[in-house]
């Protein structure tokens, strides 16, 4: 099961995912992204994976495609951070930003001490 919540603001379009990015949910995210991509108008697009606990190979391929189209990927748990780093390195992306000190500003509801996110 995957819950996809869109947060649309003047500066960015954020896909907040919760659950498992696998099976039919990969196609669902693809459709949401393709539909929303026509409305971004130069804004940043972010996929927030902080509440995702599993990503299957199809989900990894989709994240790789999204990242190749300049979508930012944000992960919090070590497992998902490792998956995202692998996805980004596989598509020949640049370097990985360090742990974010500004996480509290980006995700005020989900921030807990010792819980860091990485943006790729």
For each residue, the residues with C-beta under 8 A, 3 or more apart:
1: 19 20 25
2: 17 18 19 20 21 22 25 28 29 52
3: 17 18 19
4: 15 16 17 28 29 32
5: 15 16 18
6: 13 14 15 16 32 36
7: 12 13 14 16
8: 13 14 39
9: 12 13 14
10: 43
11: 43 44
12: 7 9 43 44 45 46
13: 6 7 8 9 36 39 40 43 44 45 46
14: 6 7 8 9 45 46 47 48
15: 4 5 6 29 32 33 36 45 46 47 48
16: 4 5 6 7 48 50 51
17: 2 3 4 21 29 47 48 49 51 52
18: 2 3 5 51 52
19: 1 2 3 25 51 52 53
20: 1 2 23 25 52 53 54 55 56
21: 2 17 25 26 29 49 52 54 55 56 59 62 63
22: 2 25 26 54 55 56 58 59
23: 20 26 56 58
24: 27 28
25: 1 2 19 20 21 22 28 29 59
26: 21 22 23 29 30 56 58 59 62
27: 24 30 31
28: 2 4 24 25 31 32
29: 2 4 15 17 21 25 26 32 33 59 62
30: 26 27 33 34 62
31: 27 28 34 35
32: 4 6 15 28 29 35 36
33: 15 29 30 36 37 45 66 71
34: 30 31 37
35: 31 32 38
36: 6 13 15 32 33 39 40 45
37: 33 34 40 45 69
38: 35
39: 8 13 36
40: 13 36 37 43 45
41:
42:
43: 10 11 12 13 40
44: 11 12 13 72
45: 12 13 14 15 33 36 37 40 66 70 71 72
46: 12 13 14 15 71 72 73 74 119
47: 14 15 17 63 66 71 72 73 74
48: 14 15 16 17 51 74 107
49: 17 21 52 55 73 74 75 76 80 84
50: 16 74 75 76 77 80 107 110 117
51: 16 17 18 19 48 110
52: 2 17 18 19 20 21 49 55 75 80
53: 19 20 77 79 80
54: 20 21 22
55: 20 21 22 49 52 59 60 63 80 83
56: 20 21 22 23 26 59 60
57: 60 61
58: 22 23 26 61 62
59: 21 22 25 26 29 55 56 62 63
60: 55 56 57 63 64 83 86 87
61: 57 58 64 65
62: 21 26 29 30 58 59 65 66
63: 21 47 55 59 60 66 67 73 83 84 87
64: 60 61 67 68 87 88 90 91
65: 61 62 68 69
66: 33 45 47 62 63 69 71 73
67: 63 64 70 71 72 73 87 88 91 93 120
68: 64 65 91 93
69: 37 65 66
70: 45 67
71: 33 45 46 47 66 67
72: 44 45 46 47 67 119 120
73: 46 47 49 63 66 67 84 87 88 119 120
74: 46 47 48 49 50 106 107 117 118 119 120
75: 49 50 52 80 81 83 84 117 118 120
76: 49 50 80 81 110 115 116 117 118
77: 50 53 80 81
78: 81 82
79: 53 82 83
80: 49 50 52 53 55 75 76 77 83 84
81: 75 76 77 78 84 85 118
82: 78 79 85 86
83: 55 60 63 75 79 80 86 87
84: 49 63 73 75 80 81 87 88 118 120
85: 81 82 88 89 96 118 120
86: 60 82 83 89 90
87: 60 63 64 67 73 83 84 90 91
88: 64 67 73 84 85 91 93 96 120
89: 85 86 92 93
90: 64 86 87
91: 64 67 68 87 88
92: 89
93: 67 68 88 89 120
94:
95:
96: 85 88 118 120
97: 100 118 119 120
98: 118
99: 103 116 117 118
100: 97 103 106 116 117 118 119
101:
102: 105 106
103: 99 100 106 107 111 115 116 117
104: 107 108 111
105: 102 108
106: 74 100 102 103 117
107: 48 50 74 103 104 110 111 117
108: 104 105 111
109:
110: 50 51 76 107 115
111: 103 104 107 108 115
112: 115
113:
114:
115: 76 103 110 111 112
116: 76 99 100 103
117: 50 74 75 76 99 100 103 106 107
118: 74 75 76 81 84 85 96 97 98 99 100
119: 46 72 73 74 97 100
120: 67 72 73 74 75 84 85 88 93 96 97
